[in-house]
Amino acid sequence: MRVNNGIAAAHTFEAVEWGFIVMTQPMFDEMLRLSRLVVAKNAALISLQIAPSASAEEIAQLLLLMQFCFVSAHEYSHLVRQHLEDYPPHADVLGAVLSQAQEIDADGYGIYHDLPYFFSGAGRPLASRLLNTSSSKSLDSSILSCFLLAGMIQFCARWAGKIQIESDLSTEHPPLPLRINYMTLFVEMWCREVGGLPTTWMTDGTLRNYFSAAAGLFQPEMKTAWDQQIAWLKSPNGENYCAEIRKGIDRLRTGKIEP
């Protein structure tokens, strides 16, 4: 959707029996710009670790597609998980934590929707063509790397700019560091329980490299509060806040709150 205010955003809403997902043109343009920029600024990382035989533009196009799929699947998840209902599931139990737990729940459900598309669905031959590889093992590794990098780009783009240091349950969205953490946990869970893929990337420095590549796309003045927000999340108040969010997510995903 074209907009006049230049805001990069996506929304979902219902009208009678129909559900609609809307993404603004500035968000799509931002996805393409950042995809091309991350490839241009991290040539060694891309060529040595992700896609040695692909061109810069082909990798950027795949990162664009993966960002688009992640955002649209997140919004789709709000619909199918009944987050938009007048009385959504577990609202009476979760209270103030509901909205933020729904956002992370939608991230996880969207990831579980996207990964089968790229690993075993119609997205796989497309990724194979863009990454210029037909080796099954190499393709699996490259798809996973691109998906993680695309997720980092998308969340860092939402993070850059003015943010609130101390978070509370009254805001609609949880802090971006928390969403990045859960994104990697959801991907790791899918790899381990569904995809049968290695998960050494969780601890071998891969995630740090991908985050650095994504974070490096933004000017220092757009990231001045990042360290402060992370420090708050590690403080006693922040840990209590994260515990409440975790209980809410457990309730939405399992129907019960873990002790």
Backbone as CSV, one residue per row, in Angstrom:
resi,resn,N_x,N_y,N_z,CA_x,CA_y,CA_z,C_x,C_y,C_z
1,MET,0.833,-1.183,0.000,0.000,0.000,0.000,0.880,1.250,0.000
2,ARG,0.563,2.191,-0.881,1.270,3.461,-0.902,0.755,4.352,0.224
3,VAL,1.666,5.051,0.882,1.292,5.953,1.975,2.015,7.278,1.790
4,ASN,1.478,8.300,2.421,2.032,9.641,2.284,3.022,10.004,3.383
5,ASN,3.011,9.248,4.484,3.846,9.635,5.627,5.207,8.952,5.658
6,GLY,5.477,8.066,4.717,6.780,7.423,4.655,7.047,6.390,5.730
7,ILE,6.017,5.981,6.466,6.207,5.043,7.568,6.277,3.611,7.043
8,ALA,7.320,2.895,7.474,7.466,1.484,7.131,6.712,0.657,8.171
9,ALA,5.632,0.022,7.765,4.806,-0.708,8.729,3.986,-1.771,8.023
10,ALA,3.500,-2.717,8.811,2.595,-3.751,8.313,1.459,-3.909,9.316
11,HIS,0.282,-4.239,8.811,-0.899,-4.355,9.665,-1.766,-5.517,9.190
12,THR,-2.589,-5.985,10.080,-3.604,-6.959,9.716,-4.915,-6.554,10.355
13,PHE,-6.005,-6.766,9.631,-7.315,-6.411,10.173,-8.375,-7.285,9.531
14,GLU,-9.524,-7.328,10.154,-10.645,-8.126,9.665,-11.802,-7.217,9.301
15,ALA,-12.529,-7.622,8.275,-13.736,-6.913,7.860,-14.762,-7.955,7.450
16,VAL,-15.820,-8.062,8.258,-16.841,-9.099,8.084,-16.131,-10.462,8.128
17,GLU,-16.223,-11.263,7.037,-15.596,-12.589,7.086,-14.206,-12.604,6.457
18,TRP,-13.688,-11.437,6.082,-12.406,-11.381,5.399,-11.307,-10.881,6.325
19,GLY,-10.114,-11.388,6.099,-8.937,-10.883,6.799,-7.984,-10.262,5.794
20,PHE,-7.365,-9.162,6.150,-6.481,-8.444,5.244,-5.121,-8.209,5.897
21,ILE,-4.074,-8.350,5.099,-2.717,-8.031,5.531,-2.208,-6.911,4.640
22,VAL,-1.726,-5.850,5.261,-1.283,-4.671,4.527,0.167,-4.368,4.879
23,MET,0.980,-4.152,3.879,2.357,-3.699,4.072,2.539,-2.400,3.301
24,THR,3.151,-1.417,3.928,3.329,-0.144,3.243,4.493,-0.224,2.254
25,GLN,4.393,0.578,1.194,5.470,0.618,0.204,6.810,1.003,0.825
26,PRO,6.842,1.977,1.778,8.132,2.282,2.408,8.773,1.083,3.110
27,MET,7.972,0.181,3.664,8.545,-0.993,4.314,9.174,-1.922,3.276
28,PHE,8.474,-2.113,2.170,9.015,-2.958,1.104,10.300,-2.344,0.547
29,ASP,10.278,-1.019,0.319,11.469,-0.334,-0.194,12.628,-0.456,0.798
30,GLU,12.318,-0.361,2.090,13.336,-0.496,3.129,13.945,-1.898,3.110
31,MET,13.115,-2.912,2.964,13.603,-4.288,2.906,14.605,-4.462,1.766
32,LEU,14.265,-3.937,0.583,15.146,-4.082,-0.577,16.442,-3.306,-0.375
33,ARG,16.331,-2.077,0.123,17.515,-1.249,0.329,18.476,-1.901,1.329
34,LEU,17.942,-2.377,2.449,18.794,-2.982,3.476,19.366,-4.319,3.014
35,SER,18.613,-5.062,2.225,19.114,-6.334,1.703,20.316,-6.096,0.804
36,ARG,20.212,-5.114,-0.072,21.339,-4.802,-0.958,22.516,-4.252,-0.160
37,LEU,22.219,-3.443,0.842,23.285,-2.819,1.614,24.057,-3.842,2.441
38,VAL,23.348,-4.797,3.060,24.039,-5.782,3.891,24.952,-6.665,3.054
39,VAL,24.553,-6.955,1.820,25.399,-7.745,0.931,26.630,-6.933,0.527
40,ALA,26.416,-5.661,0.202,27.528,-4.811,-0.233,28.549,-4.577,0.881
41,LYS,28.068,-4.456,2.124,28.960,-4.129,3.240,29.607,-5.361,3.867
42,ASN,29.149,-6.557,3.500,29.656,-7.783,4.134,30.014,-8.820,3.074
43,ALA,30.770,-8.379,2.098,31.084,-9.246,0.961,31.796,-10.524,1.388
44,ALA,32.738,-10.406,2.313,33.489,-11.603,2.735,32.586,-12.595,3.448
45,LEU,31.760,-12.101,4.365,30.839,-12.973,5.093,29.897,-13.679,4.135
46,ILE,29.360,-12.929,3.185,28.396,-13.495,2.245,29.061,-14.543,1.348
47,SER,30.207,-14.202,0.788,30.837,-15.095,-0.190,31.476,-16.319,0.450
48,LEU,32.006,-16.173,1.654,32.710,-17.287,2.291,31.789,-18.199,3.091
49,GLN,30.755,-17.633,3.721,29.938,-18.424,4.646,28.523,-18.707,4.156
50,ILE,28.000,-17.902,3.263,26.575,-18.032,2.946,26.339,-18.543,1.530
51,ALA,26.837,-17.827,0.527,26.521,-18.202,-0.854,27.700,-17.870,-1.760
52,PRO,28.701,-18.748,-1.838,29.914,-18.455,-2.606,29.680,-18.244,-4.092
53,SER,28.636,-18.863,-4.652,28.455,-18.835,-6.106,27.375,-17.869,-6.581
54,ALA,26.699,-17.214,-5.663,25.589,-16.339,-6.037,26.074,-14.908,-6.236
55,SER,25.370,-14.172,-7.074,25.693,-12.765,-7.257,25.110,-11.947,-6.116
56,ALA,25.620,-10.744,-5.939,25.149,-9.868,-4.865,23.657,-9.587,-4.997
57,GLU,23.205,-9.324,-6.212,21.788,-8.991,-6.393,20.898,-10.199,-6.135
58,GLU,21.331,-11.386,-6.500,20.530,-12.587,-6.254,20.368,-12.835,-4.755
59,ILE,21.438,-12.660,-3.989,21.347,-12.836,-2.534,20.438,-11.774,-1.932
60,ALA,20.573,-10.546,-2.415,19.713,-9.465,-1.913,18.246,-9.760,-2.193
61,GLN,17.953,-10.317,-3.368,16.569,-10.643,-3.701,16.017,-11.723,-2.771
62,LEU,16.858,-12.693,-2.410,16.394,-13.732,-1.483,16.180,-13.160,-0.089
63,LEU,17.071,-12.289,0.361,16.893,-11.642,1.667,15.634,-10.786,1.675
64,LEU,15.349,-10.128,0.566,14.103,-9.369,0.445,12.894,-10.290,0.571
65,LEU,12.914,-11.394,-0.166,11.795,-12.333,-0.121,11.592,-12.889,1.281
66,MET,12.681,-13.219,1.953,12.573,-13.800,3.290,12.028,-12.782,4.294
67,GLN,12.451,-11.534,4.182,11.888,-10.505,5.050,10.393,-10.339,4.782
68,PHE,10.041,-10.287,3.501,8.633,-10.141,3.126,7.808,-11.304,3.676
69,CYS,8.325,-12.519,3.534,7.610,-13.696,4.023,7.480,-13.664,5.540
70,PHE,8.544,-13.256,6.227,8.494,-13.223,7.684,7.448,-12.227,8.181
71,VAL,7.445,-11.025,7.605,6.495,-10.002,8.051,5.065,-10.418,7.724
72,SER,4.831,-10.906,6.513,3.469,-11.286,6.139,2.998,-12.510,6.926
73,ALA,3.901,-13.460,7.205,3.518,-14.632,8.003,3.229,-14.229,9.445
74,HIS,3.969,-13.254,9.961,3.683,-12.733,11.306,2.269,-12.157,11.358
75,GLU,1.928,-11.335,10.373,0.589,-10.739,10.360,-0.485,-11.806,10.141
76,TYR,-0.209,-12.759,9.265,-1.129,-13.876,9.038,-1.384,-14.639,10.330
77,SER,-0.326,-14.786,11.133,-0.456,-15.525,12.382,-1.410,-14.842,13.350
78,HIS,-1.430,-13.510,13.342,-2.385,-12.805,14.197,-3.822,-13.227,13.857
79,LEU,-4.076,-13.456,12.583,-5.418,-13.875,12.166,-5.717,-15.305,12.605
80,VAL,-4.835,-16.231,12.235,-5.140,-17.637,12.485,-5.017,-18.010,13.955
81,ARG,-4.262,-17.243,14.720,-4.141,-17.499,16.157,-5.207,-16.760,16.954
82,GLN,-6.114,-16.103,16.248,-7.276,-15.424,16.850,-6.870,-14.276,17.780
83,HIS,-5.766,-13.634,17.461,-5.314,-12.517,18.287,-6.201,-11.289,18.127
84,LEU,-6.960,-11.214,17.026,-7.761,-10.029,16.759,-9.193,-10.148,17.264
85,GLU,-9.516,-11.270,17.856,-10.874,-11.468,18.345,-11.190,-10.496,19.488
86,ASP,-12.479,-10.227,19.667,-12.878,-9.371,20.788,-12.457,-9.984,22.122
87,TYR,-12.538,-11.301,22.186,-12.094,-12.013,23.381,-11.107,-13.100,22.947
88,PRO,-9.846,-12.716,22.709,-8.857,-13.679,22.211,-8.548,-14.750,23.243
89,PRO,-8.024,-15.880,22.803,-7.702,-16.973,23.735,-6.793,-16.515,24.872
90,HIS,-7.149,-16.915,26.093,-6.352,-16.701,27.307,-6.283,-15.247,27.758
91,ALA,-7.105,-14.371,27.173,-7.056,-12.957,27.545,-7.378,-12.755,29.018
92,ASP,-8.329,-13.524,29.537,-8.741,-13.344,30.927,-7.618,-13.719,31.901
93,VAL,-6.771,-14.662,31.510,-5.680,-15.102,32.384,-4.466,-14.195,32.254
94,LEU,-4.143,-13.797,31.029,-2.891,-13.076,30.791,-2.990,-11.585,31.102
95,GLY,-4.143,-10.994,30.945,-4.295,-9.586,31.285,-3.358,-8.686,30.500
96,ALA,-2.562,-7.867,31.197,-1.730,-6.850,30.555,-0.655,-7.440,29.657
97,VAL,-0.218,-8.653,29.928,0.870,-9.246,29.149,0.392,-9.774,27.797
98,LEU,-0.918,-9.791,27.566,-1.492,-10.448,26.391,-0.902,-9.939,25.081
99,SER,-0.917,-8.637,24.858,-0.515,-8.088,23.564,0.924,-8.438,23.223
100,GLN,1.834,-8.283,24.181,3.234,-8.561,23.904,3.476,-10.057,23.700
101,ALA,2.781,-10.879,24.457,2.900,-12.325,24.256,2.366,-12.721,22.879
102,GLN,1.307,-12.064,22.426,0.758,-12.342,21.097,1.764,-12.005,20.002
103,GLU,2.504,-10.916,20.178,3.487,-10.525,19.164,4.562,-11.598,19.008
104,ILE,5.080,-12.101,20.109,6.116,-13.132,20.028,5.522,-14.457,19.562
105,ASP,4.290,-14.735,19.968,3.596,-15.928,19.486,3.454,-15.869,17.968
106,ALA,3.114,-14.686,17.439,2.983,-14.526,15.986,4.330,-14.669,15.288
107,ASP,5.401,-14.194,15.915,6.738,-14.414,15.352,7.012,-15.905,15.219
108,GLY,6.755,-16.650,16.283,7.049,-18.075,16.277,6.193,-18.844,15.293
109,TYR,4.906,-18.546,15.264,4.010,-19.240,14.341,4.384,-18.909,12.903
110,GLY,4.757,-17.628,12.666,5.174,-17.226,11.329,6.436,-17.947,10.887
111,ILE,7.393,-18.097,11.795,8.631,-18.814,11.484,8.334,-20.268,11.136
112,TYR,7.457,-20.893,11.890,7.080,-22.276,11.599,6.282,-22.386,10.301
113,HIS,5.728,-21.295,9.827,5.045,-21.268,8.540,6.053,-21.057,7.408
114,ASP,7.062,-20.214,7.638,8.017,-19.862,6.589,9.047,-20.950,6.319
115,LEU,9.601,-21.546,7.374,10.713,-22.470,7.178,10.348,-23.681,6.307
116,PRO,9.177,-24.300,6.480,8.832,-25.389,5.555,8.727,-24.923,4.101
117,TYR,8.302,-23.693,3.894,8.212,-23.151,2.531,9.586,-23.103,1.877
118,PHE,10.585,-22.643,2.625,11.914,-22.511,2.043,12.706,-23.823,2.033
119,PHE,12.453,-24.695,2.989,13.238,-25.926,3.057,12.613,-27.083,2.279
120,SER,11.305,-27.136,2.164,10.679,-28.270,1.491,9.544,-27.877,0.560
121,GLY,9.185,-26.601,0.510,8.084,-26.158,-0.324,8.555,-25.453,-1.584
122,ALA,7.671,-24.617,-2.120,7.953,-23.946,-3.387,9.093,-22.946,-3.287
123,GLY,9.444,-22.530,-2.055,10.545,-21.591,-1.902,11.909,-22.224,-2.092
124,ARG,12.003,-23.541,-1.985,13.312,-24.195,-2.079,13.928,-24.075,-3.481
125,PRO,13.204,-24.436,-4.557,13.816,-24.271,-5.887,14.124,-22.819,-6.215
126,LEU,13.323,-21.906,-5.700,13.607,-20.486,-5.914,14.895,-20.086,-5.203
127,ALA,15.039,-20.541,-3.948,16.273,-20.260,-3.211,17.468,-20.912,-3.893
128,SER,17.297,-22.120,-4.410,18.381,-22.819,-5.093,18.858,-22.024,-6.305
129,ARG,17.903,-21.458,-7.042,18.272,-20.666,-8.217,18.981,-19.379,-7.813
130,LEU,18.463,-18.683,-6.807,19.059,-17.411,-6.403,20.424,-17.606,-5.743
131,LEU,20.580,-18.708,-5.014,21.854,-18.984,-4.343,22.837,-19.720,-5.250
132,ASN,22.356,-20.139,-6.410,23.184,-20.803,-7.418,23.861,-22.052,-6.853
133,THR,23.052,-22.868,-6.203,23.567,-24.147,-5.691,22.471,-25.199,-5.748
134,SER,22.868,-26.417,-6.080,21.918,-27.523,-6.122,22.254,-28.596,-5.100
135,SER,23.403,-28.480,-4.444,23.787,-29.421,-3.402,22.829,-29.293,-2.229
136,SER,22.209,-30.391,-1.852,21.182,-30.346,-0.814,21.737,-29.820,0.497
137,LYS,22.894,-30.309,0.918,23.469,-29.898,2.196,23.874,-28.423,2.169
138,SER,24.504,-28.002,1.090,24.914,-26.599,0.969,23.701,-25.687,0.907
139,LEU,22.663,-26.136,0.205,21.458,-25.332,0.086,20.785,-25.173,1.441
140,ASP,20.695,-26.251,2.215,20.110,-26.167,3.554,20.841,-25.129,4.399
141,SER,22.161,-25.191,4.374,22.967,-24.277,5.173,22.774,-22.833,4.727
142,SER,22.739,-22.615,3.429,22.598,-21.256,2.903,21.219,-20.687,3.165
143,ILE,20.184,-21.506,3.028,18.821,-21.042,3.315,18.706,-20.624,4.768
144,LEU,19.233,-21.455,5.664,19.164,-21.136,7.080,19.925,-19.850,7.388
145,SER,21.118,-19.703,6.819,21.908,-18.497,7.052,21.174,-17.257,6.573
146,CYS,20.598,-17.334,5.392,19.872,-16.184,4.840,18.633,-15.859,5.669
147,PHE,17.949,-16.884,6.153,16.747,-16.635,6.949,17.100,-15.943,8.264
148,LEU,18.153,-16.406,8.919,18.583,-15.777,10.169,19.033,-14.338,9.920
149,LEU,19.794,-14.121,8.858,20.260,-12.778,8.548,19.092,-11.869,8.193
150,ALA,18.133,-12.383,7.429,16.954,-11.585,7.074,16.175,-11.189,8.317
151,GLY,16.038,-12.119,9.259,15.337,-11.794,10.503,16.057,-10.727,11.294
152,MET,17.385,-10.827,11.373,18.172,-9.813,12.078,17.998,-8.446,11.434
153,ILE,18.014,-8.398,10.100,17.843,-7.132,9.395,16.493,-6.512,9.729
154,GLN,15.448,-7.329,9.667,14.113,-6.798,9.891,13.940,-6.270,11.306
155,PHE,14.444,-6.990,12.297,14.290,-6.541,13.677,15.186,-5.336,13.978
156,CYS,16.389,-5.306,13.434,17.250,-4.150,13.653,16.667,-2.903,13.002
157,ALA,15.998,-3.072,11.879,15.342,-1.928,11.233,14.239,-1.354,12.112
158,ARG,13.538,-2.213,12.827,12.485,-1.741,13.735,13.097,-1.144,15.008
159,TRP,14.290,-1.609,15.351,14.968,-1.190,16.581,15.615,0.181,16.417
160,ALA,16.160,0.456,15.226,16.901,1.690,15.000,15.999,2.904,15.185
161,GLY,16.511,3.922,15.863,15.738,5.128,16.107,15.382,5.275,17.571
162,LYS,14.373,6.071,17.853,13.980,6.347,19.234,13.277,5.135,19.842
163,ILE,13.773,4.673,20.989,13.158,3.542,21.673,13.054,3.837,23.151
164,GLN,12.191,3.093,23.797,12.013,3.215,25.240,12.978,2.259,25.932
165,ILE,13.757,2.793,26.864,14.767,1.966,27.533,14.097,0.924,28.420
166,GLU,13.323,1.378,29.378,12.646,0.463,30.299,11.283,0.094,29.732
167,SER,11.024,-1.181,29.622,9.778,-1.655,29.025,8.775,-2.007,30.108
168,ASP,7.506,-1.968,29.740,6.458,-2.392,30.656,5.397,-3.135,29.865
169,LEU,4.516,-3.777,30.578,3.526,-4.638,29.937,2.402,-3.874,29.270
170,SER,2.362,-2.557,29.447,1.269,-1.769,28.877,1.506,-1.444,27.403
171,THR,2.751,-1.592,26.919,3.025,-1.290,25.523,2.605,-2.459,24.637
172,GLU,2.339,-2.160,23.365,1.807,-3.185,22.465,2.862,-4.210,22.061
173,HIS,4.098,-3.740,21.823,5.149,-4.627,21.342,6.244,-4.808,22.392
174,PRO,6.805,-5.996,22.490,7.930,-6.226,23.409,9.201,-5.616,22.846
175,PRO,10.238,-5.458,23.659,11.506,-4.900,23.176,12.092,-5.755,22.059
176,LEU,12.751,-5.100,21.120,13.315,-5.825,19.980,14.386,-6.844,20.371
177,PRO,15.247,-6.585,21.369,16.202,-7.634,21.759,15.510,-8.916,22.183
178,LEU,14.367,-8.782,22.832,13.625,-9.962,23.268,13.074,-10.716,22.065
179,ARG,12.585,-9.978,21.085,12.047,-10.629,19.891,13.157,-11.307,19.092
180,ILE,14.332,-10.683,19.023,15.466,-11.311,18.340,15.845,-12.618,19.036
181,ASN,15.875,-12.583,20.361,16.215,-13.789,21.115,15.218,-14.905,20.847
182,TYR,13.924,-14.566,20.887,12.909,-15.592,20.648,12.922,-16.063,19.200
183,MET,13.240,-15.176,18.267,13.328,-15.593,16.869,14.353,-16.712,16.718
184,THR,15.531,-16.517,17.314,16.569,-17.539,17.190,16.164,-18.825,17.903
185,LEU,15.459,-18.704,19.024,15.005,-19.899,19.735,13.973,-20.668,18.918
186,PHE,13.055,-19.946,18.261,12.053,-20.614,17.424,12.706,-21.317,16.235
187,VAL,13.686,-20.660,15.608,14.370,-21.278,14.476,15.143,-22.516,14.941
188,GLU,15.833,-22.399,16.076,16.563,-23.542,16.616,15.618,-24.698,16.923
189,MET,14.459,-24.377,17.489,13.483,-25.418,17.822,13.000,-26.122,16.562
190,TRP,12.736,-25.340,15.508,12.258,-25.945,14.259,13.346,-26.841,13.661
191,CYS,14.583,-26.349,13.650,15.677,-27.152,13.101,15.828,-28.473,13.847
192,ARG,15.705,-28.411,15.159,15.926,-29.595,15.989,14.753,-30.558,15.954
193,GLU,13.525,-30.035,15.993,12.352,-30.890,16.144,11.667,-31.232,14.828
194,VAL,11.849,-30.398,13.803,11.134,-30.612,12.532,12.101,-30.829,11.377
195,GLY,13.027,-29.889,11.219,13.886,-29.914,10.043,15.028,-30.912,10.092
196,GLY,15.382,-31.391,11.304,16.505,-32.317,11.425,17.823,-31.698,10.989
197,LEU,18.005,-30.414,11.295,19.197,-29.685,10.878,20.102,-29.398,12.068
198,PRO,21.405,-29.260,11.845,22.334,-28.934,12.939,21.982,-27.587,13.569
199,THR,22.279,-27.446,14.845,21.993,-26.192,15.550,23.243,-25.618,16.218
200,THR,24.414,-26.007,15.719,25.657,-25.490,16.285,25.779,-23.983,16.112
201,TRP,25.033,-23.431,15.146,25.075,-21.985,14.906,24.572,-21.184,16.101
202,MET,23.894,-21.841,17.028,23.404,-21.138,18.211,24.551,-20.740,19.140
203,THR,25.658,-21.459,19.095,26.725,-21.240,20.073,28.100,-21.017,19.463
204,ASP,28.239,-21.066,18.143,29.576,-20.986,17.540,29.946,-19.594,17.039
205,GLY,29.158,-18.584,17.370,29.462,-17.223,16.951,28.741,-16.773,15.702
206,THR,28.033,-17.681,15.045,27.317,-17.331,13.820,26.286,-16.231,14.051
207,LEU,25.491,-16.376,15.096,24.453,-15.385,15.372,25.056,-14.008,15.637
208,ARG,26.152,-13.988,16.358,26.819,-12.710,16.630,27.270,-12.046,15.333
209,ASN,27.790,-12.833,14.412,28.234,-12.276,13.129,27.058,-11.715,12.335
210,TYR,25.946,-12.440,12.319,24.784,-11.986,11.560,24.176,-10.743,12.193
211,PHE,24.134,-10.719,13.523,23.611,-9.522,14.185,24.506,-8.324,13.905
212,SER,25.804,-8.511,13.963,26.738,-7.409,13.692,26.557,-6.888,12.275
213,ALA,26.351,-7.803,11.326,26.143,-7.385,9.940,24.868,-6.559,9.801
214,ALA,23.803,-6.988,10.474,22.543,-6.256,10.404,22.624,-4.929,11.152
215,ALA,23.199,-4.950,12.343,23.310,-3.726,13.140,24.196,-2.693,12.453
216,GLY,25.190,-3.160,11.697,26.096,-2.248,11.022,25.469,-1.461,9.892
217,LEU,24.225,-1.768,9.554,23.537,-1.035,8.497,23.053,0.338,8.961
218,PHE,23.090,0.583,10.270,22.494,1.790,10.819,23.540,2.681,11.460
219,GLN,23.326,3.976,11.360,24.258,4.947,11.895,24.306,4.877,13.420
220,PRO,25.458,5.201,14.022,25.589,5.127,15.488,24.522,5.922,16.235
221,GLU,24.139,7.083,15.701,23.139,7.892,16.406,21.770,7.225,16.437
222,MET,21.538,6.261,15.568,20.276,5.530,15.570,20.308,4.357,16.544
223,LYS,21.475,4.117,17.177,21.622,2.965,18.063,22.087,3.366,19.462
224,THR,21.954,4.629,19.793,22.521,5.116,21.054,21.892,4.468,22.273
225,ALA,20.648,4.029,22.172,19.960,3.465,23.340,19.991,1.938,23.376
226,TRP,20.612,1.290,22.388,20.583,-0.169,22.328,21.229,-0.801,23.549
227,ASP,22.438,-0.383,23.878,23.146,-0.974,25.011,22.392,-0.741,26.317
228,GLN,21.772,0.440,26.440,21.013,0.738,27.658,19.796,-0.165,27.779
229,GLN,19.130,-0.424,26.661,17.960,-1.290,26.720,18.348,-2.722,27.070
230,ILE,19.430,-3.213,26.491,19.890,-4.561,26.802,20.297,-4.656,28.270
231,ALA,20.976,-3.614,28.771,21.379,-3.601,30.183,20.157,-3.641,31.084
232,TRP,19.107,-2.914,30.713,17.893,-2.940,31.541,17.262,-4.326,31.540
233,LEU,17.245,-4.980,30.390,16.655,-6.317,30.308,17.407,-7.316,31.186
234,LYS,18.688,-7.054,31.433,19.486,-7.934,32.291,19.419,-7.545,33.763
235,SER,18.788,-6.413,34.061,18.660,-5.966,35.453,17.579,-6.777,36.163
236,PRO,17.489,-6.713,37.503,16.433,-7.445,38.219,15.029,-7.097,37.720
237,ASN,14.751,-5.806,37.495,13.433,-5.423,36.974,13.210,-5.979,35.577
238,GLY,14.257,-5.934,34.765,14.141,-6.470,33.421,13.931,-7.971,33.417
239,GLU,14.614,-8.670,34.298,14.445,-10.121,34.377,13.040,-10.488,34.833
240,ASN,12.475,-9.715,35.755,11.097,-9.956,36.179,10.128,-9.725,35.026
241,TYR,10.396,-8.669,34.265,9.566,-8.373,33.098,9.636,-9.529,32.098
242,CYS,10.849,-10.002,31.793,11.016,-11.100,30.837,10.335,-12.373,31.325
243,ALA,10.344,-12.593,32.641,9.684,-13.775,33.195,8.181,-13.718,32.953
244,GLU,7.594,-12.530,33.079,6.158,-12.380,32.823,5.838,-12.629,31.351
245,ILE,6.698,-12.111,30.476,6.499,-12.346,29.043,6.593,-13.832,28.733
246,ARG,7.577,-14.507,29.332,7.759,-15.938,29.085,6.536,-16.736,29.523
247,LYS,5.956,-16.372,30.662,4.751,-17.061,31.121,3.604,-16.862,30.135
248,GLY,3.494,-15.641,29.610,2.437,-15.366,28.646,2.605,-16.179,27.375
249,ILE,3.842,-16.284,26.886,4.103,-17.060,25.676,3.808,-18.532,25.912
250,ASP,4.220,-19.054,27.072,3.938,-20.447,27.408,2.438,-20.713,27.391
251,ARG,1.682,-19.779,27.927,0.226,-19.951,27.979,-0.369,-19.993,26.570
252,LEU,0.078,-19.079,25.699,-0.472,-19.040,24.348,-0.088,-20.267,23.535
253,ARG,1.121,-20.769,23.733,1.605,-21.859,22.897,1.248,-23.243,23.430
254,THR,1.048,-23.373,24.731,0.765,-24.699,25.300,-0.575,-24.785,26.007
255,GLY,-1.192,-23.633,26.253,-2.452,-23.623,26.983,-2.283,-23.630,28.492
256,LYS,-1.033,-23.587,28.944,-0.770,-23.553,30.387,0.473,-22.703,30.658
257,ILE,0.617,-22.247,31.863,1.777,-21.473,32.246,2.742,-22.376,32.985
258,GLU,3.973,-22.454,32.439,4.978,-23.285,33.097,5.431,-22.630,34.408
259,PRO,5.757,-23.404,35.442,6.220,-22.842,36.707,7.597,-22.177,36.538
